[in-house]
Amino acid sequence: MAEVDLTTPADVAGEAYATAVRTKSLKLKQELIRQTLEDSASWTRAVNDKWANDHPGEWDGLPIPPEEIQQYRQRVQTEDYEWVVPSFERYLEPDPDKLTPIIDALAKVEAMLQGRADQEGGWTGSSPALQRINDVRADMTLWEGAFKENFVDRFLTPLGNVVPNQREVIALSREQLEGAKIIHIRFRKSVLSMLDNGIKAVQQLSNSACKGSDVLKWGSIALCVVGTIGGGMTLGVGAAAAAVAIDVLGTVAGGLVPSDKEATKLDLAANTATEVAGKILSAQSALDNDTYSQEEIVTTALRSLYSIVSTERQPTRTSNRSTAFGVATPALADATPGQITGGSFRPRH
């Protein structure tokens, strides 16, 4: 797979993101309080809602006592919007950069298992340790007998298939974690966008100045491109073909955080502060759901990889047969000195 730049943008990385979330969410809370109290439509809506909640079943045409209205004002200032900052602080996690060390570690292992197949069916590893596979194959030409044939057929040849398959599993696992990092980067961008648009939607409330045409669209995360895993595996690992996974190259082809590709778009504008607050809560729910659906692709892909490897290794563990991910123990491993000196493993004359 070609390398892609998955560097987390500065505005959604580390302390810069945490500070932005806390600062903007506090600003949103303050604007909701201010406009609820100052915007006539918003204040009327707040008073009517509180009266209805506090006096269920009573006639709403009665004058509201001034002291009760003052209580409503205090509740707006100290209670109604206390949920705003905590609801956004929960979006400080997950941190996309926490996946970077794992991605880098898998990439190093993947590089260690690089190699190439030759026309004779052998496989040459890039690292000195893996190059020994073909070195031993060459050494075996100096020997003959049943043990020699068994060692080549049941150990060396399968090993040449197992290593590329192991590399492919590691590469696919790395790509899925890269996909998770992309999801979390896009998630954070959506959080900041929600805060910015939410603040604007509240600020434009002034004596019912906000009309239905005052659209402030917010979009949740852009969805990743999906494909199937296992195309690079050998020995016909059939179970891999049906496993859905994130295609990192296809996902970032249009940009790490593409515009106008959001899974869900919502209008945050409304006629009162109460309604804007409700739309922000709905946007949070949409972001949670869209993010969960994307993370499930990663989770499913990793579980599928585990299932594939586990299933393919089972015959090796139970019946000593070489598979796509397991190499059978050669008869030479259990040979007694008598069997070897008896002629089943002897130098070629």
Secondary structure, 3 states (H helix, E strand, C coil): CCCCCCCCCHHHCHHHHHHHHHHHHHHHHHHHHHHHHHCHHHHHHHHHHHHHHHCCCCCCCCCCCHHHHHHHHHHHHHHHCCCHHHHHHHHHCCCHHHHHHHHHHHHHHHHHCCEEECCCCCEEECCHHHHHHHHHHHHHCCEECHHHHHHHHHHHHHHHHHHHHHHHHHHHHHHHHHHHHHHHHHHHHHHHHHHHHHHHHHHCCCCCCCCCCCCCEEECCECCCEEECCCCCCCCCHHHHHCEEECHHHHHCCCCCCCCCECCEEECCCCCHHHHHHHHHHHHHHHHHHHHHHHHHHHHHHHHHHHHHHHHHHHHHHHCCCCCCCCCCCHHHHCCHHHHHHHHCEECC
